[in-house]
C-alpha cells in the first residue's frame, strides 16, 4: 500500500483509488509487522504535518474543483508546474509520473516529510527502476538527508551499481548538522563497541591459554585429571551458562590477574584505560542522541531552520541561539512582524553577528525601510567576508536605481563566493557552529551510551592489575607442558614432571623406549596447542596470534573484524533518528565484512604458519 494513498483517508472518498495489495518483499526480513505498523504510523504523523498550506488546500473546495478539472482533462497538470501543493495533491491521488517529473524540476526547500513518504514507497517498490525513481525524487526534496544517502548507498551496493554508489557519495550530507551528528554518534558507538569486544576477545583467548593453570591452582589441588576437568567446566559457567559477555569479561579478567605475566597485564591495562577514556569522551554524545531521537526541543529548532514546517515554538528569552533560530523560522513562514521583534531584541541586546544584522536588514528591505536596511548591510559587509550582505546591498541599490553601485556590490558578492539569480534579499541561515554550541550547552547526562554502573568494575579491575597479587609461578611438565603446583611436582634428575608423565616413565625400563615416549608426548603436546591455535583463529582472525603471545599482530586483525561484526550482530546499538525510514544497510556491511574478513583470514593464517605453538 502506498503511504501517500493512505494519507487521504480523511478526505473526499471519490478522490481515492482502491488500495493496492500490501507487499513487503523488499523490506528487510528482520522487520516484523508491529515494527512496520509503528513505522507506518510515524510516517502518517510526519506526513500530516509536512505543510500547513497543503492541509489547508485539501480541505478547501478549490481542491475539489482542481481534481475534477484535471480528471476530465479540461485543464492540464502542466498548468500548475509552479505550484508544488497542487502537484503533490495530484501525485498523491493518481501516482502521476508527470507530476513527479514536474516536482523534480521545482526549486523547493528541504522537506523531510515528503522525502520520508517517498523512501517508504521505495521500500515497497516492485522493481529496481521504480525504487531508484522514488529515491531520486526523495533526494530532490531533501538532498542533505542522511536517510536518502543511506538508502541510495545500500541500493547501489545491493544491486552492484557503481553509478548509484557514486551518486550517493556525491550528496552533500556532510554539510547538514543532523547528518553530521548521525555519523559522529554512530561511529563513536561503533568504535566503543568494537574496542570492548576486542578486549573481551583478548581476555577470552588468554583464558583459554591459562585455563589449565587456573583450574589446577583452585582447590582441591590433587594430581587427578578428572578433578581438573570438573574445575575447568566450573570456570566456564560465566561463558557457557550465563552467556553474557560482560559478566564473562569481568570474571575472567579478575582470574587472569593472578596468572598473567607483566607483558600480558600491560595489554589488559591498555585496553581497560582505552575503555575508560572512550567512556569519558562519549558523555557529550548523550546530547547528540537526545537530539537525534527528538528527546529535547533542539530538534524542533533544527526543523524550523532547515525544513518546510509550520512548527510554532516560543524561544527562551535568555537563550540568544533559540531566539535566532526561531526568528529565522518565523521569517521563512512569512511571519515578518514576529521575526522583526525577535531580531531587534537580539540586535539591541548586543548579539550582532552577521546573520542577525543581515536578516534584520532583509526585513527592513521588505518593509521598504531603505535607509535602515542600507546601514545594516554596510555593517554586515564590514564585519564579515560572506557574500550575502554584498548581494543584498546590490539589490537595494538596484531598487534605488543606483545601477553602478548595484553592479559594484554584485561583483563584490561574487568575489566573496556568492552569486544568485534571486530577485529578493537572501537570508543567512544559522550555521552548524551555532547548533553545536546550543547542543553542548546542555547538561551532560552520565548514563547514556554507557551506564556508569558498568564502568565501576572496569575501574576496579584496572586498579587490581597494579596490586602485586599473583599465584606463585607454576611448574610446567618438561614433557607434556601441563601446569603443576609444588605439591604435585615429580622430579627425575633435573627434569620436572607431572604425575602422569612420571608414572609412564617410571614404568619404562629401557632408555630407548623412554626417549621414544618423551618424543611422542612432546609431539602430542605441540600438536594439541597448534590445533587450539588454529581453531581459535578460525573463529576470529587474530585470536590465534594472541593465543601464541603475538598480541600486537592479533589485535591488529581483531579490531577491524569487530568494526565489521558489530553492525551485523548488534544493529540495535546504533541510533536512528526519529522518523528514520531508509533501505536497510545490511548489504553494505555484509559486503565490507566479506572483503575485510577475507583479508584478515588470509594474512592471519599466513602469520600463524610461521608461529611456534610453544
C-alpha positions as CSV (number, residue, x, y, z in Angstrom):
1,X,0.0,0.0,0.0
2,X,1.4,3.4,-0.9
3,X,1.8,5.7,2.1
4,X,0.7,8.7,0.1
5,X,-2.7,7.0,-0.6
6,X,-3.3,6.1,3.0
7,X,-2.9,9.8,3.9
8,X,-6.1,10.7,2.1
9,X,-8.5,8.6,4.2
10,X,-9.9,11.7,5.9
11,X,-10.6,13.5,2.6
12,X,-13.2,13.0,-0.1
13,X,-13.8,9.4,-0.9
14,X,-14.1,10.0,-4.7
15,X,-10.6,11.3,-4.8
16,X,-9.0,7.9,-3.9
17,X,-8.2,4.9,-6.0
18,X,-8.7,1.5,-4.5
19,X,-5.9,0.4,-2.2
20,X,-3.2,-1.9,-3.7
21,X,-2.4,-5.2,-2.0
22,X,0.3,-4.9,0.6
23,X,3.7,-6.3,-0.3
24,X,6.7,-6.1,1.9
25,X,9.0,-8.3,-0.2
26,X,11.7,-5.5,-0.4
27,X,11.7,-4.8,3.3
28,X,14.4,-6.4,5.4
29,X,13.2,-9.7,6.8
30,X,14.2,-8.6,10.3
31,X,11.2,-6.3,10.3
32,X,8.0,-7.8,11.8
33,X,4.5,-6.5,11.5
34,X,4.4,-4.4,14.7
35,X,7.6,-2.6,13.7
36,X,6.1,-2.0,10.2
37,X,2.9,-0.6,11.7
38,X,4.9,1.7,14.0
39,X,6.9,3.0,11.1
40,X,3.8,3.5,9.1
41,X,2.2,5.4,12.0
42,X,5.3,7.6,12.2
43,X,5.1,8.4,8.5
44,X,1.4,9.2,8.8
45,X,2.1,11.6,11.6
46,X,5.0,13.2,9.8
47,X,3.2,13.5,6.5
48,X,0.2,15.1,8.1
49,X,2.5,17.9,9.4
50,X,4.5,18.4,6.2
51,X,2.9,21.7,5.1
52,X,0.2,23.8,6.5
53,X,-0.5,25.1,3.0
54,X,-1.2,21.6,1.8
55,X,-3.6,20.8,4.6
56,X,-5.5,24.0,4.0
57,X,-5.6,23.4,0.3
58,X,-7.0,19.8,0.6
59,X,-9.7,21.0,3.0
60,X,-11.0,23.7,0.7
61,X,-13.5,23.5,-2.2
62,X,-10.7,24.6,-4.6
63,X,-9.1,21.2,-4.3
64,X,-12.3,19.5,-5.4
65,X,-12.6,21.7,-8.5
66,X,-9.0,21.3,-9.5
67,X,-9.3,17.5,-9.1
68,X,-12.4,17.3,-11.2
69,X,-11.0,19.6,-14.0
70,X,-7.7,17.6,-14.1
71,X,-9.6,14.3,-14.2
72,X,-11.9,15.4,-17.0
73,X,-9.0,16.9,-18.9
74,X,-10.3,20.4,-19.1
75,X,-7.0,21.6,-17.5
76,X,-3.6,20.0,-17.6
77,X,-1.2,19.4,-14.8
78,X,1.4,21.4,-16.6
79,X,-0.7,24.5,-15.9
80,X,0.4,24.1,-12.2
81,X,4.1,23.4,-12.9
82,X,5.0,26.2,-10.5
83,X,2.6,25.1,-7.7
84,X,4.1,22.3,-5.6
85,X,1.0,22.0,-3.5
86,X,-1.2,21.1,-6.5
87,X,1.4,18.9,-8.0
88,X,1.8,16.9,-4.8
89,X,-2.0,16.7,-4.4
90,X,-2.4,15.3,-7.9
91,X,0.5,12.9,-7.4
92,X,-0.9,11.6,-4.1
93,X,-4.2,10.8,-5.7
94,X,-3.1,9.5,-9.1
95,X,0.5,8.5,-8.7
96,X,1.1,10.5,-11.8
97,X,4.7,10.2,-13.2
98,X,4.2,13.6,-15.0
99,X,3.6,15.2,-11.5
100,X,6.8,13.5,-10.3
101,X,8.7,15.0,-13.2
102,X,7.3,18.5,-12.6
103,X,8.1,18.2,-8.9
104,X,11.7,17.2,-9.8
105,X,12.1,20.5,-11.7
106,X,10.8,22.7,-9.0
107,X,13.3,24.6,-6.8
108,X,11.8,23.7,-3.4
109,X,13.1,24.0,0.1
110,X,14.1,20.9,2.1
111,X,11.1,18.8,3.1
112,X,11.8,15.8,5.4
113,X,8.2,14.6,5.5
114,X,7.7,14.3,1.7
115,X,11.1,12.6,1.4
116,X,10.1,10.1,4.1
117,X,7.0,9.1,2.2
118,X,8.9,8.6,-1.0
119,X,11.5,6.4,0.8
120,X,8.7,4.3,2.2
121,X,7.3,3.9,-1.3
122,X,10.8,3.0,-2.4
123,X,10.8,0.2,0.2
124,X,7.6,-1.1,-1.3
125,X,8.5,-0.7,-4.9
126,X,8.1,-3.7,-7.3
127,X,11.3,-3.3,-9.3
128,X,14.7,-1.6,-9.1
129,X,13.8,1.1,-11.6
130,X,10.8,2.2,-9.5
131,X,12.9,2.2,-6.3
132,X,15.6,4.4,-8.0
133,X,12.9,6.8,-9.3
134,X,11.3,7.2,-5.8
135,X,14.7,7.7,-4.2
136,X,15.7,10.4,-6.8
137,X,12.5,12.3,-6.0
138,X,13.1,11.9,-2.3
139,X,16.6,13.4,-2.8
140,X,15.1,16.3,-4.7
141,X,13.1,17.1,-1.6
142,X,16.0,16.6,0.8
143,X,19.4,16.2,-0.8
144,X,21.2,16.6,2.5
145,X,19.1,14.0,4.4
146,X,21.1,11.1,5.8
147,X,18.3,8.7,5.1
148,X,18.5,9.3,1.4
149,X,22.2,8.8,1.4
150,X,21.9,5.6,3.3
151,X,19.1,4.3,1.0
152,X,20.9,5.1,-2.2
153,X,24.2,3.6,-1.0
154,X,22.5,0.4,0.2
155,X,20.7,0.0,-3.1
156,X,23.9,0.6,-5.1
157,X,25.8,-2.0,-3.1
158,X,23.0,-4.5,-3.2
159,X,22.5,-4.2,-7.0
160,X,26.3,-3.7,-7.6
161,X,25.5,-0.5,-9.4
162,X,28.6,1.8,-9.3
163,X,26.6,4.8,-10.6
164,X,24.2,4.7,-7.6
165,X,27.1,4.5,-5.2
166,X,28.8,7.4,-6.9
167,X,25.5,9.4,-6.8
168,X,25.2,8.6,-3.0
169,X,28.7,9.7,-2.3
170,X,28.1,13.0,-4.2
171,X,25.2,14.1,-2.0
172,X,26.1,17.0,0.4
173,X,25.2,15.1,3.5
174,X,28.2,16.2,5.5
175,X,27.1,19.8,5.2
176,X,24.0,19.1,7.2
177,X,24.0,19.3,11.0
178,X,21.8,16.3,11.6
179,X,23.8,14.1,9.2
180,X,27.0,15.1,10.9
181,X,25.5,14.1,14.3
182,X,24.3,10.8,12.8
183,X,27.8,9.9,11.6
184,X,29.6,11.2,14.7
185,X,27.3,9.4,17.1
186,X,27.1,6.1,15.3
187,X,30.8,6.0,14.5
188,X,31.6,6.6,18.2
189,X,29.2,3.8,19.2
190,X,30.9,1.5,16.7
191,X,34.4,2.3,18.0
192,X,33.3,1.8,21.6
193,X,31.6,-1.5,20.9
194,X,34.4,-2.8,18.8
195,X,37.0,-1.9,21.4
196,X,35.0,-3.5,24.1
197,X,34.5,-6.7,22.1
198,X,38.2,-6.7,21.2
199,X,39.1,-6.5,24.9
200,X,36.6,-9.4,25.6
201,X,38.3,-11.5,22.8
202,X,41.7,-10.8,24.3
203,X,40.5,-11.9,27.8
204,X,38.7,-15.0,26.5
205,X,41.7,-16.1,24.4
206,X,44.1,-15.6,27.4
207,X,41.6,-17.6,29.5
208,X,41.8,-20.5,27.1
209,X,45.6,-20.3,27.3
210,X,45.7,-20.1,31.1
211,X,42.6,-22.3,31.9
212,X,44.7,-25.4,32.8
213,X,46.8,-23.2,35.2
214,X,43.8,-21.5,36.8
215,X,41.8,-24.7,37.2
216,X,44.8,-26.5,38.8
217,X,45.5,-23.7,41.3
218,X,41.9,-23.6,42.5
219,X,41.5,-26.2,45.3
220,X,41.3,-29.1,45.8
221,X,44.7,-29.5,44.2
222,X,45.1,-33.2,43.6
223,X,47.1,-34.9,40.8
224,X,43.9,-36.4,39.4
225,X,42.9,-35.4,35.8
226,X,39.1,-35.7,36.2
227,X,39.2,-33.3,39.1
228,X,41.0,-30.7,37.0
229,X,38.4,-31.3,34.2
230,X,35.5,-30.7,36.6
231,X,37.1,-27.4,37.8
232,X,37.6,-26.3,34.2
233,X,33.9,-26.8,33.5
234,X,33.0,-24.8,36.6
235,X,35.2,-22.0,35.3
236,X,33.4,-22.0,32.0
237,X,30.0,-21.3,33.7
238,X,30.1,-17.5,33.1
239,X,30.6,-18.0,29.4
240,X,28.5,-21.2,28.6
241,X,25.7,-20.9,31.1
242,X,25.2,-17.2,31.7
243,X,26.1,-16.3,28.1
244,X,26.8,-12.7,29.0
245,X,30.0,-11.3,27.5
246,X,30.2,-8.5,30.1
247,X,30.0,-10.9,33.1
248,X,32.5,-13.3,31.4
249,X,34.8,-10.3,30.8
250,X,34.7,-9.3,34.4
251,X,35.1,-12.8,35.9
252,X,37.9,-13.9,33.6
253,X,39.7,-10.6,33.9
254,X,39.9,-11.0,37.6
255,X,41.1,-14.6,37.3
256,X,43.8,-13.7,34.8
257,X,45.2,-11.0,37.1
258,X,46.6,-13.9,39.3
259,X,48.4,-15.7,36.4
260,X,49.3,-13.2,33.7
261,X,52.9,-12.1,33.3
262,X,53.9,-8.4,33.2
263,X,53.7,-8.0,29.4
264,X,50.2,-9.6,29.2
265,X,49.0,-7.4,32.0
266,X,50.1,-4.3,30.2
267,X,48.0,-5.2,27.2
268,X,45.0,-5.7,29.5
269,X,45.7,-2.3,31.2
270,X,45.9,-0.6,27.8
271,X,42.5,-2.0,26.8
272,X,40.9,-1.0,30.1
273,X,42.3,2.5,30.0
274,X,41.1,2.9,26.4
275,X,37.6,1.8,27.5
276,X,37.6,4.4,30.4
277,X,38.8,7.2,28.1
278,X,36.1,6.3,25.5
279,X,33.5,6.4,28.2
280,X,34.6,10.0,29.2
281,X,34.6,11.0,25.5
282,X,31.2,9.5,25.0
283,X,29.4,11.7,27.6
284,X,28.8,14.6,25.2
285,X,27.3,12.1,22.7
286,X,24.3,11.7,25.0
287,X,23.2,15.1,24.0
288,X,23.6,14.1,20.3
289,X,21.4,11.0,20.9
290,X,18.7,13.2,22.6
291,X,18.8,15.5,19.5
292,X,18.5,12.6,17.0
293,X,15.7,10.9,18.9
294,X,13.8,14.1,19.4
295,X,14.1,13.8,23.2
296,X,14.5,17.6,23.6
297,X,13.3,20.7,21.8
298,X,16.6,21.3,19.9
299,X,15.5,19.2,17.0
300,X,12.4,21.3,16.6
301,X,14.7,24.3,16.3
302,X,16.6,22.4,13.6
303,X,13.4,21.6,11.8
304,X,12.3,25.3,11.8
305,X,15.6,26.4,10.3
306,X,16.1,23.6,7.7
307,X,12.7,22.2,6.7
308,X,9.4,23.3,5.4
309,X,7.5,23.3,8.6
310,X,4.6,25.0,10.4
311,X,6.1,24.5,13.9
312,X,5.3,27.3,16.4
313,X,7.9,27.5,19.2
314,X,8.3,30.1,21.9
315,X,12.0,30.7,22.4
316,X,13.7,31.1,25.7
317,X,14.2,34.8,26.2
318,X,17.5,34.1,28.0
319,X,18.9,32.0,25.1
320,X,20.1,34.0,22.1
321,X,20.6,30.9,20.0
322,X,17.0,29.8,20.4
323,X,15.8,33.3,19.6
324,X,17.9,33.4,16.4
325,X,16.7,30.0,15.2
326,X,13.1,30.9,15.8
327,X,13.4,34.3,14.2
328,X,14.8,32.7,11.1
329,X,12.0,30.2,11.0
330,X,9.3,32.8,11.6
331,X,10.7,34.8,8.6
332,X,10.6,31.6,6.5
333,X,7.0,31.2,7.4
334,X,6.2,34.8,6.4
335,X,5.6,36.0,9.9
336,X,7.6,39.1,9.5
337,X,6.3,41.1,12.5
338,X,7.3,38.3,14.9
339,X,10.6,37.8,13.2
340,X,11.3,41.5,13.3
341,X,10.6,41.7,17.0
342,X,13.0,38.8,17.7
343,X,15.8,40.1,15.5
344,X,15.5,43.6,17.0
345,X,15.7,42.1,20.5
346,X,18.8,40.2,19.6
347,X,20.4,43.3,17.9
348,X,19.8,45.7,20.7
349,X,20.9,43.1,23.3
350,X,24.3,43.1,21.7
351,X,24.0,39.9,19.6
352,X,25.3,41.5,16.4
353,X,26.7,38.7,14.3
354,X,26.4,38.8,10.5
355,X,23.4,36.6,10.3
356,X,21.3,38.7,12.8
357,X,22.3,42.0,11.1
358,X,21.8,40.7,7.5
359,X,18.4,39.1,8.2
360,X,17.1,42.1,10.2
361,X,18.1,44.3,7.2
362,X,16.2,42.0,4.9
363,X,13.0,42.6,7.0
364,X,13.6,46.3,6.7
365,X,14.0,45.8,3.0
366,X,10.7,44.1,2.8
367,X,9.0,47.0,4.7
368,X,10.8,49.4,2.3
369,X,12.8,51.0,5.2
370,X,15.7,51.5,2.8
371,X,17.9,53.7,5.0
372,X,17.8,51.3,7.9
373,X,18.4,48.3,5.6
374,X,21.3,50.1,3.9
375,X,23.0,50.9,7.3
376,X,22.7,47.3,8.5
377,X,24.0,45.9,5.2
378,X,27.1,48.2,5.4
379,X,27.7,46.9,9.0
380,X,27.4,43.3,7.8
381,X,29.8,43.8,5.0
382,X,32.4,45.3,7.4
383,X,32.3,42.5,10.0
384,X,32.2,39.5,7.7
385,X,33.5,38.2,4.4
386,X,30.3,36.4,3.5
387,X,28.8,37.3,0.1
388,X,25.1,37.6,1.0
389,X,25.2,41.1,2.5
390,X,27.0,42.4,-0.6
391,X,24.4,40.7,-2.8
392,X,21.5,42.1,-0.7
393,X,23.1,45.6,-0.8
394,X,23.3,45.3,-4.6
395,X,19.5,44.5,-4.8
396,X,18.9,47.5,-2.6
397,X,20.9,49.8,-4.8
398,X,19.1,48.3,-7.8
399,X,15.8,49.2,-6.2
400,X,17.0,52.8,-5.7
401,X,18.1,52.9,-9.4
402,X,21.7,53.2,-8.5
403,X,22.9,50.9,-11.2
404,X,26.7,51.4,-11.0
405,X,26.6,50.9,-7.2
406,X,24.5,47.8,-7.6
407,X,26.9,46.4,-10.2
408,X,29.8,47.1,-7.8
409,X,28.2,45.2,-4.9
410,X,27.1,42.3,-7.1
411,X,30.7,41.9,-8.2
412,X,31.8,42.1,-4.5
413,X,29.4,39.3,-3.7
414,X,30.8,37.1,-6.5
415,X,34.4,37.8,-5.2
416,X,33.2,36.7,-1.8
417,X,31.9,33.4,-3.2
418,X,28.2,34.1,-3.5
419,X,26.1,34.6,-6.6
420,X,22.4,34.1,-7.2
421,X,19.6,34.8,-9.7
422,X,17.1,35.6,-7.0
423,X,15.3,39.0,-7.0
424,X,14.8,39.1,-3.3
425,X,17.4,39.5,-0.5
426,X,19.0,36.3,0.8
427,X,18.9,35.4,4.5
428,X,21.9,33.8,6.2
429,X,20.8,30.6,7.9
430,X,22.2,29.7,11.4
431,X,25.3,27.8,10.9
432,X,26.2,24.3,12.2
433,X,28.5,26.0,14.7
434,X,25.6,27.7,16.4
435,X,23.8,24.3,16.6
436,X,26.8,22.7,18.2
437,X,27.0,25.5,20.7
438,X,23.4,25.0,21.5
439,X,23.6,21.3,21.8
440,X,26.7,21.1,24.0
441,X,25.4,23.9,26.3
442,X,23.0,21.3,27.7
443,X,23.7,19.5,31.0
444,X,25.7,16.3,30.5
445,X,24.0,13.0,31.2
446,X,26.3,10.4,32.7
447,X,24.1,7.5,31.8
448,X,23.7,7.4,28.1
449,X,25.6,5.2,25.6
450,X,27.3,3.5,28.6
451,X,25.8,3.4,32.1
452,X,28.2,4.5,34.8
453,X,27.4,1.3,36.8
454,X,29.1,-0.8,34.1
455,X,32.3,1.3,34.3
456,X,32.9,0.7,38.0
457,X,34.0,-3.0,37.6
458,X,36.4,-1.9,34.8
459,X,37.9,0.7,37.0
460,X,38.3,-1.9,39.9
461,X,40.0,-4.4,37.6
462,X,42.4,-1.7,36.3
463,X,43.4,-0.9,39.9
464,X,43.8,-4.6,40.8
465,X,46.3,-5.1,37.9
466,X,48.7,-2.7,39.7
467,X,48.5,-4.6,43.0
468,X,51.1,-7.4,43.3
469,X,48.7,-10.3,43.8
470,X,49.7,-13.3,41.8
471,X,49.8,-17.0,42.1
472,X,53.3,-18.4,42.7
473,X,55.0,-19.4,39.4
474,X,53.5,-22.7,38.3
475,X,55.8,-25.6,37.4
476,X,55.3,-26.9,33.9
477,X,56.0,-30.5,33.0
478,X,59.0,-30.6,30.7
479,X,57.5,-33.3,28.6
480,X,53.7,-32.6,28.2
481,X,53.7,-29.0,29.3
482,X,51.0,-29.5,31.8
483,X,51.0,-26.9,34.7
484,X,51.6,-28.5,38.2
485,X,52.0,-26.9,41.6
486,X,54.8,-27.6,44.0
487,X,52.8,-30.3,45.8
488,X,52.1,-32.2,42.6
489,X,55.6,-31.9,41.0
490,X,57.7,-35.0,40.4
491,X,61.4,-34.9,39.5
492,X,63.7,-37.2,37.6
493,X,67.1,-35.7,37.8
494,X,66.8,-32.1,36.6
495,X,63.5,-32.7,34.9
496,X,60.1,-31.5,36.3
497,X,57.3,-33.9,35.5
498,X,53.6,-34.2,36.2
499,X,52.2,-37.2,37.9
500,X,51.0,-38.8,34.6
501,X,54.4,-38.5,32.8
502,X,56.2,-39.6,35.9
503,X,54.1,-42.8,36.1
504,X,54.7,-43.5,32.4
505,X,58.5,-43.0,32.6
506,X,58.8,-44.9,35.9
507,X,57.2,-48.0,34.3
508,X,59.6,-47.8,31.4
509,X,62.8,-50.0,31.9
510,X,64.7,-49.2,28.7
511,X,66.2,-45.8,27.8
512,X,65.3,-46.1,24.1
513,X,61.6,-46.7,24.9
514,X,61.6,-43.8,27.4
515,X,63.1,-41.4,24.8
516,X,60.5,-42.5,22.2
517,X,57.8,-41.9,24.8
518,X,59.2,-38.4,25.5
519,X,59.2,-37.5,21.9
520,X,55.7,-38.9,21.4
521,X,54.3,-37.0,24.4
522,X,56.1,-33.8,23.4
523,X,54.8,-34.1,19.8
524,X,51.3,-34.6,21.1
525,X,51.5,-31.5,23.3
526,X,52.7,-29.3,20.4
527,X,50.1,-30.8,18.1
528,X,47.3,-30.1,20.6
529,X,48.4,-26.5,21.2
530,X,48.7,-25.9,17.4
531,X,45.2,-27.3,16.8
532,X,43.9,-25.0,19.5
533,X,45.7,-22.0,18.0
534,X,44.3,-22.6,14.5
535,X,40.8,-23.4,15.8
536,X,40.7,-20.1,17.8
537,X,42.0,-18.2,14.8
538,X,39.3,-19.8,12.6
539,X,36.6,-18.5,14.9
540,X,38.1,-15.0,14.7
541,X,41.2,-14.0,12.7
542,X,43.9,-12.8,15.0
543,X,42.8,-14.7,18.1
544,X,45.2,-17.5,17.3
545,X,48.1,-15.0,17.3
546,X,47.0,-13.7,20.7
547,X,47.0,-17.3,21.9
548,X,50.6,-17.7,20.8
549,X,51.5,-14.4,22.6
550,X,51.8,-12.3,19.4
551,X,49.5,-9.7,20.9
552,X,50.0,-6.7,18.6
553,X,49.6,-8.7,15.5
554,X,46.5,-10.4,16.9
555,X,44.8,-7.1,17.9
556,X,45.7,-5.6,14.5
557,X,43.3,-8.2,12.9
558,X,40.7,-8.4,15.7
559,X,39.9,-4.7,15.9
560,X,38.9,-4.3,12.2
561,X,36.9,-7.5,12.4
562,X,35.0,-6.2,15.3
563,X,34.3,-3.0,13.4
564,X,32.6,-5.2,10.8
565,X,30.9,-7.6,13.1
566,X,29.2,-5.1,15.4
567,X,26.7,-3.7,12.8
568,X,25.9,-7.2,11.8
569,X,25.4,-8.9,15.2
570,X,24.3,-5.9,17.3
571,X,22.4,-3.5,14.9
572,X,20.2,-2.3,17.8
573,X,23.1,-0.5,19.3
574,X,23.1,2.2,16.7
575,X,21.0,5.4,16.9
576,X,18.3,6.0,14.3
577,X,16.8,9.5,14.1
578,X,13.1,9.8,14.9
579,X,11.1,9.1,11.8
580,X,14.0,7.2,10.3
581,X,12.9,5.4,7.1
582,X,15.6,4.0,4.8
583,X,16.6,1.0,2.9
584,X,18.5,-1.4,5.2
585,X,22.3,-1.0,5.2
586,X,22.8,-4.8,5.7
587,X,24.2,-5.3,2.1
588,X,26.9,-2.6,2.7
589,X,28.0,-4.3,6.0
590,X,27.9,-7.8,4.5
591,X,30.0,-6.7,1.5
592,X,32.5,-4.9,3.7
593,X,32.6,-7.9,6.1
594,X,33.4,-10.3,3.2
595,X,36.2,-8.1,1.9
596,X,37.8,-7.3,5.3
597,X,37.2,-10.9,6.7
598,X,38.9,-12.5,3.6
599,X,42.0,-10.2,4.0
600,X,42.2,-10.8,7.8
601,X,41.8,-14.5,7.5
602,X,44.5,-14.9,4.8
603,X,47.1,-12.7,6.5
604,X,46.5,-14.1,10.0
605,X,46.7,-17.7,8.9
606,X,49.9,-16.9,6.9
607,X,51.4,-15.5,10.1
608,X,50.2,-18.5,12.1
609,X,52.0,-20.9,9.9
610,X,55.3,-19.2,10.9
611,X,54.4,-19.2,14.6
612,X,55.7,-21.7,17.1
613,X,53.0,-23.3,19.1
614,X,55.2,-23.4,22.2
